[in-house]
Amino acid sequence: MDWSLPPFLRQELGDLLLWQWLGMLLCIFAGLVLGLVLAGLVRRFIEVVVKRTSVRWDDSLARAIDTPAKAFCTVVLIYLFMKTLQLPEEMLGHLGKLARAGAIASTVWGINRALYSVAHAVADDSYSRETMDPRRQAHARSMRTQIIVATRVVSVLMVVIGTALVALQFSVVRSVGMSLLASAGVAGVVLGFAAQKSLGALLAGIQISLSQPIRIGDSVVLNGDYGTIEDIGLTYVTVKLWDERRLIVPTPRFLEQPFENWSRTHVGMLGTVFLRVDFDIPVATVRAEFERLMDLEPMWDGRVKKLQVTDAGENAVELRMLVSARDAGTLFDLRVSIREKLVTWLQGYEHGAHIPRTRMVISDETNGLRATQVPASAPAPTLTSAPPPQSAPLSASAPAPQSAQAAQHTPTLIGPSARPPRG
C-alpha cells in the first residue's frame, strides 16, 4: 500500500516511514474525536433511560461514568486505528500493552466513581427520609456510615487489583513479581513492621464501620472540644468543631481512648439553666414564667421543662431549670435564650427587688457605730430599745445629759424592709 504514496511520504524516519508517523498522529486525533462522540452518544442514551425512572441514584451514576467512558473509548479506538498502519509486530505489541493498561485503568476509574456516586446518593436519600422521624435518626446515621465506609474499602481493593492488572501487562514487572514471590516471607515481615501503624489504622476504620462507636452526624466531645462527626475515612476521622474548625483524628483514637458520644442512642438531649435569686422571691411565680417562656420557644422539642430549687446558700437561692432539645446545637441555643429572657424578666419584676443582695445590721453604740453582715437566709431582726447603761451619780463637775434619749441604745436595721433614718 505504501508504494501508491508520494515518494516523500515513503522516507524512513527511524524504524518507521514518514506516512506511518503521520498516520499515528492522525489515528490519535481521530480516536480522540470519535471517542468523545461515541461516549457522548452513550451518555445521551443513558440520560434518556434514567429520566423514566423514579430513583435519583441513576442520575448521579450517568454523570459519574461520563469521563471514564470517554477515556475508555478513546484508548480503544486509537489502538484499533493504529493496527491499520502496518506497524512492526514489536511496536504493535507494545502499543497493545499500553492500550490494555489504559483500558483497565479507565475501567477501574469508572467503577470507583460509579460506586461513590451511587453509595452517596443512596445514603443521602435514606438519611433525608429517615431523619424526618426522630426515632429513626440513629438508624439513618448507622446506615449512612456503613455504606460510605464499605464503599471506600471496596474502592481501595479495586485500585489494588487494577494496579496489579496494569503491572502484569509488562514482562519486566512480572519478572520482578516472581522474584518477590520467592522471598515473600522476608518481605512480608519487613512490610508488616514498616506499615504496622498504617495497617492498624486501616483495620480500625473497618472495625469502626462494623461496631460503630461513632457514626456520621454524631455529636461528640474530644479533649473538651464539642463537635460533629463530619466524615469517617479508613485511616482518620474528620470532626467539625463548633467554631467551624476541623479536627483530624486517627481512627485508632476512637477504639483505644474514651470519648463522649452525645447522640449514640438518641439525638435528643437535656440541658440545665441555673439562676440565683433572692430568698424572698416567690418560686411559683418564677416557675410559671419559665413554663410560659418554654411554651413560646420554637427550639424546645416539647419533652422536658422543669424548675427546681437545688441550693440555698447564705446570700441567694439557686434555681435549676431542666430543658430538652432535638440536638446538641439547638440545646445550647435554647439554654442561652431561656437564661437571657429570665434575667430580663427578673430585672423588671417588682423593680428588681428579688435580685440577690447582701444585708447588714448597723447598731448605734455608746462609743460609735457597729456594722454586722447578716446572711440572707437568717430571719430579719426586730427593732428593740436597749435599757440605759448603768452609770455613777453625776458630780457637780460632770455635765448633765441634754435629754433622756441620748443615753439609750437604739439599733437600726438596713435591709429590704428597713432603711437607715435620715440625719
URPEQUI-V32816 format. One record per pair of residues at least 24 apart in sequence whose ideal C-beta (glycine too) atoms are under 10 Angstrom apart, sorted by the first residue. I is the first residue (numbers start at 1). J is the second residue. If there is no record, write none. Layout:
# URPEQUI-V32816
i:I j:J
i:I j:J
This chain:
# URPEQUI-V32816
i:1 j:84
i:1 j:85
i:1 j:86
i:2 j:86
i:15 j:87
i:15 j:88
i:15 j:90
i:15 j:91
i:16 j:85
i:16 j:86
i:16 j:87
i:16 j:88
i:16 j:91
i:17 j:85
i:17 j:86
i:19 j:85
i:19 j:86
i:20 j:82
i:20 j:85
i:20 j:86
i:20 j:87
i:20 j:88
i:20 j:91
i:21 j:85
i:22 j:85
i:23 j:81
i:23 j:82
i:23 j:84
i:23 j:85
i:23 j:86
i:23 j:87
i:24 j:78
i:24 j:81
i:24 j:82
i:24 j:85
i:24 j:87
i:24 j:91
i:24 j:95
i:26 j:81
i:26 j:82
i:26 j:85
i:27 j:77
i:27 j:78
i:27 j:79
i:27 j:80
i:27 j:81
i:27 j:82
i:27 j:83
i:27 j:84
i:27 j:85
i:28 j:74
i:28 j:77
i:28 j:78
i:28 j:81
i:28 j:82
i:29 j:78
i:29 j:81
i:30 j:77
i:30 j:78
i:30 j:81
i:31 j:73
i:31 j:74
i:31 j:75
i:31 j:76
i:31 j:77
i:31 j:78
i:31 j:79
i:31 j:80
i:31 j:81
i:31 j:82
i:32 j:70
i:32 j:73
i:32 j:74
i:32 j:75
i:32 j:77
i:32 j:78
i:33 j:74
i:33 j:77
i:34 j:73
i:34 j:74
i:34 j:77
i:34 j:78
i:34 j:80
i:34 j:81
i:35 j:69
i:35 j:70
i:35 j:71
i:35 j:72
i:35 j:73
i:35 j:74
i:35 j:75
i:35 j:76
i:35 j:77
i:35 j:78
i:36 j:69
i:36 j:70
i:36 j:73
i:36 j:74
i:36 j:77
i:37 j:70
i:37 j:73
i:37 j:77
i:38 j:69
i:38 j:70
i:38 j:72
i:38 j:73
i:38 j:74
i:38 j:76
i:38 j:77
i:39 j:65
i:39 j:66
i:39 j:67
i:39 j:68
i:39 j:69
i:39 j:70
i:39 j:71
i:39 j:72
i:39 j:73
i:39 j:74
i:40 j:66
i:40 j:69
i:40 j:70
i:40 j:73
i:41 j:73
i:42 j:66
i:42 j:69
i:42 j:70
i:42 j:73
i:43 j:69
i:43 j:70
i:55 j:121
i:55 j:122
i:55 j:125
i:56 j:121
i:56 j:122
i:56 j:124
i:56 j:125
i:57 j:117
i:57 j:118
i:57 j:119
i:57 j:120
i:57 j:121
i:57 j:122
i:57 j:123
i:57 j:124
i:57 j:125
i:58 j:117
i:58 j:118
i:58 j:121
i:59 j:117
i:59 j:121
i:60 j:113
i:60 j:114
i:60 j:116
i:60 j:117
i:60 j:118
i:60 j:119
i:60 j:120
i:60 j:121
i:60 j:122
i:60 j:124
i:61 j:113
i:61 j:114
i:61 j:115
i:61 j:117
i:61 j:118
i:61 j:121
i:62 j:114
i:62 j:117
i:63 j:113
i:63 j:117
i:64 j:110
i:64 j:111
i:64 j:112
i:64 j:113
i:64 j:114
i:64 j:115
i:64 j:116
i:64 j:117
i:64 j:118
i:64 j:120
i:64 j:121
i:65 j:109
i:65 j:110
i:65 j:111
i:65 j:113
i:65 j:114
i:65 j:117
i:66 j:110
i:66 j:113
i:67 j:106
i:67 j:109
i:67 j:110
i:67 j:113
i:68 j:105
i:68 j:106
i:68 j:107
i:68 j:108
i:68 j:109
i:68 j:110
i:68 j:111
i:68 j:112
i:68 j:113
i:68 j:114
i:69 j:106
i:69 j:107
i:69 j:109
i:69 j:110
i:70 j:106
i:70 j:110
i:71 j:102
i:71 j:103
i:71 j:105
i:71 j:106
i:71 j:107
i:71 j:109
i:71 j:110
i:72 j:102
i:72 j:103
i:72 j:104
i:72 j:105
i:72 j:106
i:72 j:107
i:72 j:109
i:72 j:110
i:73 j:103
i:73 j:106
i:74 j:102
i:74 j:106
i:75 j:99
i:75 j:100
i:75 j:101
i:75 j:102
i:75 j:103
i:75 j:104
i:75 j:105
i:75 j:106
i:76 j:100
i:76 j:102
i:76 j:103
i:76 j:106
i:78 j:102
i:79 j:103
i:94 j:170
i:96 j:169
i:97 j:166
i:97 j:169
i:97 j:170
i:97 j:171
i:98 j:169
i:98 j:170
i:99 j:169
i:100 j:165
i:100 j:166
i:100 j:168
i:100 j:169
i:101 j:162
i:101 j:165
i:101 j:166
i:101 j:167
i:101 j:168
i:101 j:169
i:101 j:170
i:102 j:166
i:102 j:169
i:103 j:166
i:104 j:161
i:104 j:162
i:104 j:163
i:104 j:164
i:104 j:165
i:104 j:166
i:104 j:168
i:104 j:169
i:105 j:159
i:105 j:162
i:105 j:163
i:105 j:165
i:105 j:166
i:106 j:162
i:107 j:158
i:107 j:162
i:107 j:165
i:108 j:155
i:108 j:158
i:108 j:159
i:108 j:160
i:108 j:161
i:108 j:162
i:108 j:163
i:108 j:165
i:108 j:166
i:109 j:158
i:109 j:159
i:109 j:162
i:111 j:154
i:111 j:155
i:111 j:158
i:111 j:159
i:111 j:162
i:112 j:151
i:112 j:152
i:112 j:154
i:112 j:155
i:112 j:156
i:112 j:158
i:112 j:159
i:112 j:162
i:113 j:155
i:115 j:150
i:115 j:151
i:115 j:152
i:115 j:154
i:115 j:155
i:115 j:158
i:116 j:148
i:116 j:151
i:116 j:152
i:116 j:154
i:116 j:155
i:117 j:151
i:118 j:147
i:118 j:151
i:119 j:144
i:119 j:147
i:119 j:148
i:119 j:149
i:119 j:150
i:119 j:151
i:119 j:152
i:119 j:154
i:119 j:155
i:120 j:144
i:120 j:147
i:120 j:148
i:120 j:151
i:122 j:147
i:122 j:151
i:123 j:147
i:123 j:148
i:123 j:151
i:123 j:216
i:127 j:216
i:127 j:217
i:131 j:217
i:131 j:267
i:134 j:266
i:134 j:267
i:134 j:268
i:134 j:301
i:134 j:326
i:134 j:327
i:135 j:266
i:135 j:267
i:135 j:268
i:137 j:217
i:137 j:263
i:137 j:266
i:137 j:267
i:137 j:268
i:137 j:326
i:137 j:327
i:138 j:212
i:138 j:215
i:138 j:217
i:138 j:218
i:138 j:263
i:138 j:264
i:138 j:265
i:138 j:266
i:138 j:267
i:139 j:215
i:140 j:215
i:140 j:216
i:140 j:217
i:141 j:212
i:141 j:214
i:141 j:215
i:141 j:216
i:141 j:217
i:141 j:218
i:141 j:229
i:141 j:263
i:141 j:267
i:142 j:209
i:142 j:212
i:142 j:215
i:142 j:216
i:142 j:217
i:142 j:218
i:143 j:215
i:143 j:216
i:144 j:215
i:144 j:216
i:144 j:217
i:144 j:232
i:145 j:208
i:145 j:209
i:145 j:212
i:145 j:214
i:145 j:215
i:145 j:216
i:145 j:217
i:145 j:218
i:145 j:229
i:145 j:232
i:146 j:209
i:146 j:210
i:146 j:212
i:146 j:215
i:146 j:216
i:146 j:232
i:147 j:209
i:147 j:216
i:148 j:209
i:148 j:216
i:148 j:231
i:148 j:232
i:148 j:233
i:149 j:205
i:149 j:206
i:149 j:208
i:149 j:209
i:149 j:210
i:149 j:212
i:149 j:215
i:149 j:216
i:149 j:232
i:149 j:233
i:149 j:234
i:150 j:206
i:150 j:209
i:150 j:210
i:152 j:205
i:152 j:206
i:152 j:209
i:152 j:232
i:152 j:233
i:152 j:234
i:152 j:235
i:153 j:202
i:153 j:205
i:153 j:206
i:153 j:209
i:153 j:234
i:155 j:234
i:156 j:202
i:156 j:234
i:197 j:235
i:197 j:250
i:197 j:252
i:198 j:234
i:198 j:235
i:199 j:235
i:200 j:235
i:200 j:250
i:200 j:251
i:200 j:252
i:200 j:255
i:200 j:256
i:201 j:233
i:201 j:234
i:201 j:235
i:201 j:236
i:201 j:250
i:201 j:251
i:201 j:252
i:201 j:253
i:202 j:233
i:202 j:234
i:202 j:235
i:202 j:251
i:203 j:234
i:203 j:251
i:203 j:252
i:203 j:255
i:204 j:234
i:204 j:235
i:204 j:236
i:204 j:237
i:204 j:250
i:204 j:251
i:204 j:252
i:204 j:253
i:204 j:254
i:204 j:255
i:204 j:256
i:205 j:232
i:205 j:233
i:205 j:234
i:205 j:235
i:205 j:236
i:205 j:237
i:205 j:250
i:205 j:251
i:205 j:252
i:205 j:254
i:205 j:255
i:206 j:234
i:206 j:251
i:207 j:251
i:207 j:252
i:207 j:254
i:207 j:255
i:208 j:232
i:208 j:233
i:208 j:234
i:208 j:237
i:208 j:251
i:208 j:252
i:208 j:254
i:208 j:255
i:209 j:234
i:209 j:251
i:211 j:254
i:211 j:255
i:212 j:264
i:213 j:254
i:213 j:255
i:213 j:259
i:213 j:261
i:213 j:264
i:214 j:239
i:214 j:249
i:214 j:251
i:214 j:254
i:214 j:255
i:214 j:259
i:214 j:261
i:214 j:263
i:214 j:264
i:215 j:261
i:215 j:263
i:215 j:264
i:217 j:263
i:217 j:267
i:217 j:327
i:218 j:261
i:218 j:262
i:218 j:263
i:218 j:264
i:218 j:267
i:218 j:328
i:219 j:260
i:219 j:261
i:219 j:262
i:219 j:263
i:219 j:264
i:219 j:267
i:219 j:269
i:219 j:327
i:219 j:328
i:219 j:329
i:219 j:331
i:220 j:247
i:220 j:249
i:220 j:254
i:220 j:259
i:220 j:260
i:220 j:261
i:220 j:262
i:220 j:263
i:220 j:264
i:220 j:328
i:221 j:259
i:221 j:260
i:221 j:261
i:221 j:262
i:221 j:328
i:222 j:247
i:222 j:249
i:222 j:253
i:222 j:254
i:222 j:257
i:222 j:259
i:222 j:260
i:223 j:247
i:223 j:249
i:223 j:257
i:223 j:259
i:224 j:260
i:226 j:260
i:226 j:262
i:226 j:328
i:226 j:329
i:226 j:332
i:227 j:328
i:228 j:262
i:228 j:263
i:228 j:327
i:228 j:328
i:228 j:329
i:229 j:254
i:229 j:261
i:229 j:263
i:242 j:328
i:242 j:329
i:242 j:332
i:262 j:327
i:262 j:328
i:262 j:331
i:263 j:327
i:263 j:328
i:266 j:326
i:267 j:301
i:267 j:325
i:267 j:326
i:267 j:327
i:267 j:328
i:267 j:330
i:268 j:301
i:268 j:303
i:268 j:304
i:268 j:324
i:268 j:325
i:268 j:326
i:268 j:327
i:268 j:328
i:268 j:330
i:268 j:331
i:269 j:301
i:269 j:303
i:269 j:304
i:269 j:323
i:269 j:324
i:269 j:325
i:269 j:326
i:269 j:327
i:269 j:328
i:269 j:329
i:269 j:330
i:269 j:331
i:269 j:332
i:269 j:334
i:270 j:303
i:270 j:304
i:270 j:306
i:270 j:322
i:270 j:323
i:270 j:324
i:270 j:325
i:270 j:331
i:271 j:304
i:271 j:321
i:271 j:322
i:271 j:323
i:271 j:324
i:271 j:325
i:271 j:328
i:271 j:330
i:271 j:331
i:271 j:332
i:271 j:334
i:271 j:335
i:271 j:338
i:272 j:306
i:272 j:308
i:272 j:310
i:272 j:320
i:272 j:321
i:272 j:322
i:272 j:323
i:272 j:335
i:273 j:307
i:273 j:319
i:273 j:320
i:273 j:321
i:273 j:322
i:273 j:323
i:273 j:334
i:273 j:335
i:273 j:336
i:273 j:337
i:273 j:338
i:273 j:339
i:273 j:340
i:273 j:342
i:274 j:310
i:274 j:311
i:274 j:318
i:274 j:319
i:274 j:320
i:274 j:321
i:274 j:335
i:274 j:339
i:275 j:307
i:275 j:316
i:275 j:317
i:275 j:318
i:275 j:319
i:275 j:320
i:275 j:321
i:275 j:338
i:275 j:339
i:275 j:342
i:275 j:343
i:275 j:346
i:276 j:311
i:276 j:313
i:276 j:315
i:276 j:316
i:276 j:317
i:276 j:318
i:276 j:319
i:276 j:346
i:276 j:355
i:276 j:356
i:277 j:309
i:277 j:316
i:277 j:317
i:277 j:318
i:277 j:319
i:277 j:342
i:277 j:346
i:277 j:349
i:277 j:354
i:277 j:355
i:277 j:356
i:278 j:315
i:278 j:316
i:278 j:317
i:278 j:346
i:278 j:352
i:278 j:353
i:278 j:354
i:278 j:355
i:278 j:356
i:278 j:357
i:278 j:359
i:278 j:376
i:278 j:416
i:279 j:312
i:279 j:313
i:279 j:314
i:279 j:315
i:279 j:316
i:279 j:317
i:279 j:354
i:279 j:356
i:279 j:357
i:279 j:359
i:279 j:375
i:279 j:376
i:279 j:377
i:279 j:378
i:279 j:416
i:280 j:317
i:280 j:350
i:280 j:353
i:280 j:354
i:280 j:376
i:280 j:380
i:280 j:416
i:280 j:417
i:281 j:316
i:281 j:317
i:281 j:319
i:281 j:346
i:281 j:349
i:281 j:350
i:281 j:353
i:281 j:354
i:281 j:355
i:281 j:356
i:282 j:349
i:282 j:350
i:282 j:354
i:283 j:307
i:283 j:308
i:283 j:309
i:283 j:317
i:283 j:319
i:285 j:345
i:285 j:349
i:285 j:350
i:285 j:354
i:286 j:317
i:286 j:319
i:286 j:321
i:286 j:342
i:286 j:345
i:286 j:346
i:286 j:349
i:286 j:354
i:287 j:319
i:287 j:321
i:289 j:341
i:289 j:342
i:289 j:345
i:289 j:346
i:289 j:349
i:290 j:319
i:290 j:321
i:290 j:323
i:290 j:338
i:290 j:341
i:290 j:342
i:290 j:345
i:291 j:321
i:292 j:341
i:292 j:345
i:293 j:321
i:293 j:337
i:293 j:338
i:293 j:341
i:293 j:342
i:293 j:345
i:294 j:321
i:294 j:323
i:294 j:324
i:294 j:334
i:294 j:338
i:294 j:341
i:296 j:341
i:297 j:323
i:297 j:325
i:297 j:333
i:297 j:334
i:297 j:337
i:297 j:338
i:297 j:341
i:298 j:330
i:298 j:334
i:298 j:337
i:299 j:323
i:299 j:324
i:299 j:325
i:299 j:326
i:299 j:329
i:299 j:330
i:299 j:331
i:299 j:332
i:299 j:333
i:299 j:334
i:299 j:335
i:299 j:336
i:299 j:337
i:299 j:338
i:300 j:324
i:300 j:325
i:300 j:326
i:300 j:330
i:300 j:331
i:300 j:334
i:300 j:337
i:300 j:338
i:301 j:325
i:301 j:326
i:301 j:327
i:301 j:330
i:301 j:331
i:301 j:334
i:302 j:326
i:305 j:338
i:307 j:342
i:312 j:376
i:312 j:377
i:313 j:356
i:313 j:375
i:313 j:376
i:313 j:377
i:314 j:358
i:314 j:373
i:314 j:374
i:314 j:375
i:314 j:376
i:314 j:377
i:314 j:378
i:315 j:356
i:315 j:357
i:315 j:358
i:315 j:359
i:315 j:373
i:315 j:375
i:315 j:376
i:315 j:377
i:316 j:354
i:316 j:355
i:316 j:356
i:316 j:357
i:316 j:358
i:316 j:376
i:316 j:377
i:317 j:354
i:317 j:356
i:317 j:376
i:317 j:377
i:353 j:416
i:354 j:416
i:357 j:415
i:357 j:416
i:358 j:415
i:359 j:413
i:359 j:414
i:359 j:415
i:359 j:416
i:359 j:418
i:360 j:413
i:360 j:414
i:360 j:415
i:361 j:411
i:361 j:412
i:361 j:413
i:361 j:414
i:361 j:415
i:361 j:418
i:362 j:411
i:362 j:412
i:362 j:413
i:362 j:414
i:362 j:418
i:362 j:420
i:363 j:409
i:363 j:410
i:363 j:411
i:363 j:412
i:363 j:413
i:364 j:408
i:364 j:409
i:364 j:410
i:364 j:411
i:364 j:412
i:365 j:409
i:365 j:411
i:366 j:406
i:366 j:407
i:366 j:408
i:366 j:409
i:369 j:412
i:370 j:411
i:371 j:414
i:372 j:411
i:374 j:413
i:374 j:414
i:374 j:415
i:376 j:415
i:376 j:416
i:380 j:413
i:380 j:415
i:380 j:416
i:380 j:417
i:380 j:418
i:381 j:411
i:381 j:413
i:381 j:415
i:381 j:418
i:382 j:411
i:382 j:413
i:382 j:418
i:383 j:410
i:383 j:411
i:383 j:412
i:383 j:413
i:383 j:418
i:384 j:409
i:384 j:410
i:384 j:411
i:385 j:409
i:385 j:410
i:385 j:411
i:386 j:410
i:386 j:411
